[in-house]
Amino acid sequence: MAPKTEPKTEPRTEPGTEPGTEPKTQTGFGNQFATEALPGALPVGRNSPQKPPMGLYAELLSGSAFTAPRADNRRTWLYRRRPSTVVGGYAALAQPHWKTGAAAGQTVPPDPLRWHPVSPPPATEPADFVEGVRTVVVNGDADAQTGVSAHLVLCNRSMHRRAMVNADGELLLVPQTGQFTVTTEMGVLQAGPGQILLLPRGVAFSVAVDGPSSAYMAENLGAPFRLPELGPIGSNGLANPRDFHAPVAAFDEGPDAHATWEIVRKFGGDLWRATQDHSPFDVVAWHGNLTPVAYDTRHFNTIGSISFDHPDPSIFTVLTSPSDTPGVANCDFVIFPPRWLVAEDTFRPPWYHRNVMSEFMGLVHGQYDAKPEGFRPGGASLHNVMVPHGPDTEAFERATNAALAPHKLDHTLAFMFESRWRFRPTAWALRDGALDTGYAQCWAGLEDRFKA
Ligand code: FE2
């Protein structure tokens, strides 16, 4: 009898965990967390006592209307050294590449669009997270609380004594290169390629990077992202709540605590700046269910066909932002992770498709099975409402003639921001964003194969 060997597992770095240190996160999605950086800082049994412990101020952050149904209600109580009202007046801050809403997009014909990768700037052109945002496509309207933008973040330095608050929407960061360490009012999270980080609307944060770094980012102007319903899948599967990591309370205690900080606020599509004489990261304790989270997509329980055909790509939904129409998302965040293809008598890549929903795609690493060559890591594609798309000529030929043995699609991570609202590219995306002007040629080799 052969000796039993332990299955080999890849070491995994949990978001928010420094190598060699204990985890500094708590797990779950949308559950009621309670955390304190100092014992006794969190009030017990009430939210707003006459005198909160340690001279802290109580502040409520509401991520949903007070009267939202309980299942949708998101709010967190913060106990901090100074309420966030203590900040100077705001003045406009120029960042011409961060666009918001359909009105900021360009008119384009109903062609499929694709972009080559864009690298972070060299060190001679310093750019932090705020300066590094390049909006690629927009839809919706920030004031109407609808729509989503897809950005690239191309940065090479950390935000220094600078924090950001986005009143327009929540941010879903999808790192492509480099490590992102994000300090928030609720604590610190990290994410690198293969992981994602969700920052709720209104939460102050500051992004640190360890060199040239890039990410895709959805700015969700609509309803907050949540886990999709599972229907007949049952009570487990896809992204499981326990694999999301929320931070534990942490606050600035060093020289940053009483330094001058710049607060950048995104408000109505514009950026504004103010200064204050203390760190915004002064929350000593908090409790609630409105919190940043990080997630490692390697924990996604991918489900697919074990007979024939493949299910609609909604089976790959990680998070969804619903619209007012049931089943029609303001934005779905969908991933195409490593998985086995085993379907019999099936054309295994995605089918040719026209969709009432609009599809913005990115590739974190590896190869996407419908576009083996032209769709490169760091690049992007856009297939708007009813724009035909599907496997390129090479992928079609290969898949049509492949022996249908079980096949592992490995070392790949593509994703999609899918929206009911048509995306409009920005002027930057059409002019400076490495637009692939030959994209449609990838289907030119598909000949008439009809034989009566
Ligand atoms: Fe599609």
Boltz pocket constraint, residues with backbone or C-beta under 6 A from the ligand:
constraints:
  - pocket:
      binder: B
      contacts: [[A, 351], [A, 353], [A, 355], [A, 359], [A, 383], [A, 389]]
      max_distance: 6.0
